[in-house]
Amino acid sequence: MNKREKFNRGKRIHPWEIVQLGLASLNSNKLRSSLTMLGIAIGVFSVVSVMTALSAVRSSIARGLEVFGDGVFEVRKTPAVLVKDGWWSYRHRPKIDYRQARRFKLLLESESDAEVCMHLADTRELARYKDRKTARNLNVIGTNEQFMLCFPFELDYGRNLTTEDVEFSRTVTVIGHEVARSLFPNEDPLGKVIAQRGARYRVVGVLKEKGPSFGKNPDRMVMIPITRFLSTNARHYSSLNLAIKAPSLEVMPEYQDQAIGLLRVVRGLKPEDPNNFEVTSNDAIQDMFDNIALMVGTGGLIISAIALLTAGVGVMNIMLVSVTERTREIGIRKSIGARKRDVLKQFLLEAVFLSEVGGLFGIILGIICGNFIAWKMDVTMIFPWFWTTAAIITCSAIGIIFGMYPAHKAARLHPIDALRFE
């Protein structure tokens, strides 16, 4: 190695010195740097929070969206999830009344191996036993003996509702685990009489605990015969829902076609008339959720892209201002031996540092906000490794892409012209 090469090598700036110079420059303009990092943080926060919440919900789909049991589909007046048109589009459809539901049940069960569950719900109710009462958050279900066959509920002890309970409109009830714990903390609920909506029901069974999911708690449930429900809890506009249990998933499409044909007959539809009811299943509900999640996720990505693009322009702007303000500094550094690549690295480092620190704050706030939403919906909180990694890579790319031009401009400055700059 000759003397000139040794001299040039001695003038090279070490990477840590470049880091120190970049941090010192950013520290001298705290407000400007903070505002630039805030722009990055907002963009990252919007996408990480939305995707964290969606990922948390998706991780609980298997437990939360399994509304029906295996091989079960439902027929109802309106779709199970109203997304676009809402209730208004289906307001003129006639309700499914008990006479139609009963006739449909008799026809389908006589012609096939299917089981039909009639059910209707009344929310925000309460129940009393002696001096104790539940909160006004009970879900009162009017149904028949097939409810636990069509829905994922199991009996803990006692008995289920029977055909005779429905036929004779008996005042009996099967209660959820939380209801039993609230009203009967130290005694056996079987045989006890609770009051609900002015009627008195004898407890004949208690359901197994399921736990909360998607903001709802199925353990806060009271089951009564559908015939009793129609006289105490139903409204004049209430439309019955019909859950049909097919022998297996493989034959469910055939049973769906059969159920549609029979219900058209029961409701007096002509061949040219469209169906005035909806058929849904677990797969249909999951598809609807996936569509909603796709729309929300796409919206979040678009908003984040706009915010990050704006923040990237802010990074470029602050770096161009920094180059102008530090022109003499650049000239001095280059005159004492700093190379173009050293200057380029310093300004690129500053741009990447701005982006990464802003992105880090955005990631932290996004994870907290997304998991808070998941917690409010009673689903498992998660750490979004994929979106965190994507955010870090994106922030690095923003720093490099939008910092390249200012850094290149600084590196190309001629030492003499830079020293003359006022």
C-alpha positions in Angstrom: 0.0 0.0 0.0 1.6 3.4 -1.1 1.6 6.6 1.0 -1.4 8.1 -1.0 -3.6 5.1 -0.3 -2.7 5.1 3.4 -3.5 8.8 3.5 -6.9 8.4 1.8 -7.7 5.4 4.1 -6.9 7.5 7.2 -9.4 10.2 6.0 -12.3 7.8 5.7 -15.1 8.3 8.2 -16.2 5.3 10.2 -19.8 4.2 10.1 -20.4 5.1 13.8 -19.2 8.7 13.1 -21.7 8.9 10.3 -24.4 7.8 12.7 -23.3 10.3 15.3 -23.3 13.2 12.8 -26.8 12.2 11.5 -28.3 12.0 15.0 -26.7 15.3 16.0 -28.3 17.0 12.9 -31.7 15.6 13.7 -31.4 16.6 17.4 -30.6 20.2 16.4 -34.0 20.4 14.7 -36.3 18.6 17.1 -39.6 20.2 16.1 -39.1 19.7 12.4 -37.9 16.1 12.9 -40.8 15.3 15.3 -43.4 16.6 12.8 -41.9 14.5 10.0 -41.8 11.4 12.2 -45.4 12.1 13.2 -46.5 11.9 9.6 -44.8 8.5 9.2 -46.3 7.3 12.5 -49.9 8.2 11.5 -49.6 6.2 8.2 -48.1 3.1 10.0 -50.6 3.4 12.8 -53.6 3.3 10.5 -52.5 0.1 8.7 -51.1 -1.7 11.8 -54.1 -1.0 14.0 -56.6 -2.1 11.3 -54.7 -5.2 10.4 -54.0 -6.2 14.0 -57.7 -6.0 14.8 -58.6 -8.0 11.6 -55.9 -10.6 12.3 -57.1 -11.0 15.8 -60.7 -11.5 14.7 -59.7 -13.9 11.9 -57.8 -16.0 14.5 -61.0 -16.5 16.4 -63.2 -17.2 13.3 -63.3 -21.0 14.0 -64.7 -20.4 17.4 -66.8 -17.3 16.9 -68.3 -17.7 13.4 -69.4 -21.3 13.9 -72.9 -20.2 14.5 -74.5 -23.5 13.5 -73.6 -27.1 14.1 -72.1 -29.4 11.4 -74.5 -29.9 8.4 -76.8 -27.1 9.6 -78.2 -24.3 7.5 -80.8 -21.6 8.3 -83.8 -20.2 6.5 -84.9 -16.7 7.6 -86.7 -13.6 6.3 -83.6 -11.5 5.9 -79.9 -12.3 5.4 -78.0 -13.2 8.6 -75.7 -10.2 8.1 -77.0 -7.1 6.5 -74.1 -5.2 4.9 -75.0 -3.2 1.8 -78.8 -2.7 1.5 -79.7 -3.2 5.1 -83.1 -4.0 6.6 -84.8 -1.5 4.3 -84.5 -3.6 1.2 -86.3 -6.5 2.9 -89.0 -4.6 4.8 -91.9 -5.7 2.5 -91.2 -9.4 2.8 -93.9 -11.3 4.8 -92.7 -12.7 8.1 -92.4 -16.5 8.7 -95.1 -17.1 11.2 -95.6 -20.1 13.5 -98.2 -21.7 11.3 -95.9 -21.7 8.3 -92.9 -22.8 10.4 -94.9 -25.7 11.9 -96.2 -26.9 8.5 -92.7 -26.6 7.0 -91.2 -28.7 9.9 -93.9 -31.4 9.5 -93.4 -31.6 5.7 -89.6 -31.7 5.7 -89.2 -34.1 8.6 -91.8 -36.5 7.1 -90.1 -36.5 3.7 -86.4 -36.6 4.8 -84.1 -37.3 7.7 -83.7 -33.6 8.4 -84.4 -32.0 11.8 -86.0 -28.5 12.0 -85.4 -26.0 14.8 -87.7 -23.0 15.1 -86.1 -20.2 17.0 -86.5 -16.5 17.8 -84.6 -14.3 20.2 -85.3 -11.4 22.5 -82.3 -9.4 23.7 -81.6 -7.2 26.7 -83.9 -9.0 29.1 -83.5 -9.9 32.8 -84.5 -12.7 35.0 -85.3 -12.8 38.8 -85.1 -15.4 41.5 -86.2 -14.3 45.0 -84.1 -11.2 45.8 -81.6 -11.8 43.1 -81.7 -10.7 39.5 -79.4 -10.7 36.4 -78.3 -7.7 34.5 -80.4 -6.6 31.6 -78.3 -8.5 29.1 -80.0 -11.8 28.8 -80.8 -13.3 25.5 -84.2 -15.1 25.7 -84.5 -17.8 23.1 -87.9 -19.2 22.0 -87.2 -22.6 20.4 -88.2 -26.2 20.3 -86.5 -29.5 21.2 -84.0 -29.4 18.3 -82.1 -26.3 19.4 -79.0 -28.1 20.8 -79.0 -30.4 17.7 -78.7 -27.4 15.3 -76.5 -25.0 17.4 -73.2 -25.7 19.2 -74.7 -25.9 22.8 -74.5 -28.8 25.2 -76.5 -29.7 28.2 -74.5 -29.6 31.5 -77.2 -31.2 33.7 -80.9 -31.5 33.8 -82.9 -32.0 30.6 -83.6 -30.3 27.3 -86.9 -28.9 26.1 -89.3 -31.6 24.8 -91.9 -31.8 22.1 -94.6 -31.8 24.8 -93.2 -28.6 26.3 -93.7 -26.9 22.9 -97.0 -28.4 22.1 -98.5 -27.5 25.5 -96.7 -24.2 25.8 -95.3 -25.2 29.2 -93.6 -22.6 31.4 -90.2 -24.4 31.6 -86.8 -23.1 30.8 -83.2 -24.2 30.2 -80.7 -21.6 31.4 -77.1 -20.7 30.5 -74.2 -21.2 32.8 -73.8 -17.5 33.8 -77.5 -17.2 34.5 -77.3 -20.2 36.8 -74.2 -18.7 38.5 -75.9 -15.3 39.0 -79.3 -16.5 40.3 -78.2 -19.7 42.1 -74.7 -19.1 43.4 -75.1 -21.6 46.3 -77.9 -23.9 45.3 -79.1 -26.3 42.7 -81.2 -24.4 40.1 -83.1 -27.5 38.9 -86.8 -27.3 39.9 -86.5 -23.6 41.0 -88.8 -21.0 39.5 -87.5 -17.8 37.9 -89.5 -14.8 36.7 -89.0 -13.3 33.3 -91.3 -10.8 31.5 -94.0 -11.3 34.1 -94.1 -15.1 33.6 -92.7 -17.8 36.0 -90.6 -20.6 34.6 -89.4 -23.8 36.2 -85.7 -24.5 35.5 -85.3 -28.0 34.0 -81.8 -27.8 32.6 -78.5 -25.9 32.6 -76.2 -25.5 29.6 -72.4 -26.0 29.6 -70.2 -22.9 29.7 -69.0 -21.6 26.3 -67.4 -18.3 27.2 -67.7 -14.9 25.4 -67.0 -14.4 21.8 -67.2 -11.4 19.4 -68.7 -9.2 22.1 -71.4 -11.6 23.0 -71.8 -14.1 25.8 -73.8 -17.2 24.9 -73.8 -18.2 28.6 -76.3 -15.3 29.2 -79.1 -17.3 27.7 -82.6 -18.5 28.7 -84.4 -21.0 26.5 -88.2 -21.3 26.6 -90.7 -23.1 24.4 -91.3 -21.2 21.1 -95.1 -21.3 21.7 -94.6 -19.6 25.1 -92.2 -17.1 23.6 -94.7 -16.0 20.9 -97.2 -15.1 23.6 -94.8 -13.3 26.0 -91.7 -12.0 24.2 -92.5 -11.8 20.5 -93.5 -8.6 18.6 -96.1 -8.3 15.9 -93.4 -8.1 13.3 -91.3 -11.0 14.6 -90.3 -13.5 12.0 -89.3 -17.1 12.9 -86.0 -18.5 11.9 -85.7 -22.1 10.8 -82.5 -24.0 11.3 -82.3 -27.3 9.4 -80.0 -30.1 10.4 -78.9 -32.3 7.4 -77.5 -35.8 8.0 -74.1 -34.7 6.8 -72.2 -31.8 5.1 -72.0 -33.8 1.9 -75.8 -33.9 1.4 -76.5 -30.4 2.8 -76.9 -28.8 -0.7 -79.6 -31.4 -1.6 -81.5 -30.6 1.6 -81.2 -26.9 1.0 -82.9 -27.3 -2.4 -85.6 -29.5 -0.8 -86.1 -26.9 2.0 -86.4 -24.1 -0.5 -89.0 -25.9 -2.5 -91.1 -26.8 0.5 -90.9 -23.3 2.0 -92.0 -21.8 -1.3 -95.0 -24.1 -1.2 -95.8 -23.2 2.4 -95.5 -19.5 1.7 -97.7 -19.8 -1.4 -95.1 -18.6 -4.0 -95.8 -19.0 -7.7 -93.1 -20.6 -10.0 -92.2 -17.1 -11.4 -92.0 -15.4 -7.9 -88.5 -14.9 -6.4 -87.8 -16.3 -3.0 -88.9 -14.0 -0.2 -86.6 -15.6 2.3 -82.8 -16.3 2.7 -80.8 -19.4 3.2 -77.5 -19.2 5.1 -74.9 -21.4 6.7 -71.5 -21.2 8.5 -69.7 -20.9 5.2 -72.0 -18.1 4.0 -71.5 -16.1 7.2 -67.7 -16.6 6.9 -67.8 -15.5 3.3 -69.7 -12.3 4.3 -67.2 -11.7 7.1 -64.3 -12.2 4.6 -65.9 -9.6 2.3 -66.3 -7.1 5.1 -62.7 -7.7 6.3 -61.5 -7.3 2.7 -63.3 -4.0 2.3 -62.0 -2.7 5.7 -58.5 -3.9 5.0 -58.4 -2.4 1.6 -59.7 0.9 2.9 -57.1 0.9 5.6 -54.3 0.1 3.1 -55.4 3.0 0.8 -55.6 5.5 3.7 -52.2 4.3 4.9 -50.6 4.5 1.5 -51.8 8.1 1.1 -50.6 9.0 4.6 -47.2 7.3 4.0 -46.8 9.0 0.6 -47.5 12.4 2.1 -45.1 11.6 4.9 -42.4 10.5 2.4 -42.8 13.9 0.7 -42.3 15.4 4.1 -39.1 13.4 4.6 -37.8 14.6 1.2 -38.7 18.2 2.1 -37.0 18.2 5.4 -33.9 16.6 4.0 -33.7 19.2 1.1 -34.0 22.0 3.7 -31.3 20.2 5.8 -29.0 20.0 2.7 -29.4 23.7 2.0 -28.8 24.7 5.7 -25.7 22.6 5.9 -24.1 23.4 2.6 -21.1 25.0 4.3 -20.8 22.0 6.6 -20.8 19.7 3.7 -18.1 21.8 2.0 -15.9 21.8 5.0 -16.2 18.0 5.4 -15.5 17.3 1.8 -12.5 19.7 1.8 -10.9 17.7 4.7 -11.4 14.4 3.0 -15.0 13.2 3.2 -16.0 11.2 0.2 -19.2 11.4 -1.8 -20.3 8.1 -0.4 -19.8 9.3 3.2 -22.0 12.3 2.6 -24.6 10.2 0.8 -24.6 7.7 3.6 -25.0 10.4 6.3 -28.1 12.0 4.7 -29.6 8.6 3.7 -29.1 7.5 7.3 -30.9 10.6 8.6 -33.9 10.0 6.3 -34.1 6.3 7.2 -33.8 7.1 10.9 -36.7 9.6 10.6 -38.8 7.0 8.9 -37.9 4.1 11.2 -38.5 6.1 14.5 -41.8 7.4 13.2 -42.7 3.9 12.1 -41.8 2.4 15.4 -44.2 4.7 17.3 -46.8 4.0 14.7 -46.4 0.2 15.2 -46.6 0.4 19.0 -49.7 2.6 18.9 -51.2 0.4 16.1 -50.7 -2.8 18.1 -52.2 -1.3 21.2 -55.2 0.1 19.4 -55.8 -3.0 17.3 -55.6 -5.3 20.4 -57.9 -2.9 22.3 -60.5 -3.4 19.6 -59.9 -7.2 19.7 -60.3 -7.1 23.5 -63.6 -5.2 23.3 -64.8 -7.8 20.8 -63.8 -10.6 23.2 -61.4 -12.2 20.8 -57.8 -13.3 21.5 -55.2 -10.5 21.3 -52.2 -11.1 19.0 -48.9 -9.6 18.0 -49.0 -9.0 14.2 -45.5 -10.2 13.2 -46.2 -10.0 9.4 -47.6 -6.4 9.5 -44.9 -5.3 11.9 -42.2 -6.6 9.6 -44.0 -5.1 6.6 -44.2 -1.7 8.3 -40.5 -1.8 9.2 -39.6 -2.7 5.6 -41.9 0.0 4.2 -40.5 2.7 6.5 -37.0 1.8 5.4 -38.0 1.9 1.8 -39.7 5.4 2.3 -36.5 6.7 3.9 -34.3 5.4 1.1 -36.6 6.4 -1.8 -37.5 9.8 -0.5 -34.1 10.5 1.0 -32.1 9.4 -2.1 -32.5 12.7 -4.0 -31.5 15.0 -1.1 -28.6 12.7 -0.2 -27.4 12.6 -3.8 -27.7 16.3 -4.1 -25.6 16.8 -1.0 -23.0 14.3 -2.2 -22.6 16.1 -5.5 -21.9 19.5 -4.0 -18.5 20.9 -5.0 -16.4 21.7 -2.0 -15.4 25.2 -3.2 -18.9 26.1 -4.2 -20.2 24.8 -0.9 -17.7 26.8 1.1 -18.7 30.0 -0.7 -22.4 29.4 0.1 -24.0 32.0 2.4 
